[in-house]
Amino acid sequence: MKILPLAVVVILAACATKPGVVQSPDGTFTAMRRGTGLADPTGPLRIQAQKDAEAYCQARGKPVRVLRSREIPSIGHWPEAEITFVCD
């Protein structure tokens, strides 16, 4: 019975760090990466999000154009980085 709570924690942790690209209603896209520890630096997370954005546009045969990026340090939550972009 003790394995079930551990399995739930592992599954939730995997979902929280899973990369992905989401589309906004205005036609832009956002790629976000979240760290796995409070001490994770945001720079590498931003680079990973940038690579996700580039791969997303490349799969559509278009170059990526970054509109903005932001790094959110860990102040009471996991560190994050996100890239807002369009595929031109």
N, C-alpha and C positions, 0 to 999 in steps of 0.2 A: 504493500500500500504506500510505502514511502517513495517509490519510484514515480508514481503518478504526479505528485506536485513538482518533482524535479523535471519531468518531461514537459510539463506545462511551462515552466520557467525557460527551458531551453528553446521551446517552440516560439514563445513570445520574444525572446531575445533575437532569434533568427529573423523574425518578421520585422523587428524594429531596425535592424541594420541592413535589410535587403535594399539594394539600389533600385531605383525606378525613375521613370519619367512620367510626369502627369501633364495633361493639357489644361490650360486655363480657358475660360470662356472668351477671352479676348484674342485667342489664337496663339498665344505664347506657350512655351513649355517650361517646366521646371524640373531639374535633376537635383536630387537631394541625397546627401550622405550623412549618416549619424555615426558617431564614435561608439565604441563598445566599453569605454571607461571614462571616468570623469577627467582623467589626466591626458586624454588623447589630444594632440594638437590639431587645430582646425585646418592648417595649410594642406596636409596630405588629403584631408577629406575634400577640400575644394578641388584639388587636382583630380581626385577620383570622380567627383561630380562633373568636372569638365570633360573627362574621358567618356563618361556616360552620355553627355550631350553630343559630343562628336560622333560617337558610335550610333546614336539614334538618328542623327541627320545623314550620316554616311550610308546607313541601311536604306535610306530613301533617295539616295543619289544626289544629295544637296549638301552644300557647306553649312556649317553652324555659324551663327552670328550671336555672340553673347551680348545681352542687353544689360545685365547687371549680375553681380555675384555678391554674396555676403557670407561671412563666417560668424557663427554664433558660439562663443566660448561657453564652457560648462559652468554656469552659475545656477545651481539648483536643478540641472537637467544634463543630459548627455550633450556633448559638443556636436554641432551640426555645421554643415556648409551647403549652400544651395546656389545653383546657377539658373538664371532665367534667360531663355534663348529662343530663337526662331531658326527655322531651316530655310535659307534663301534659295 
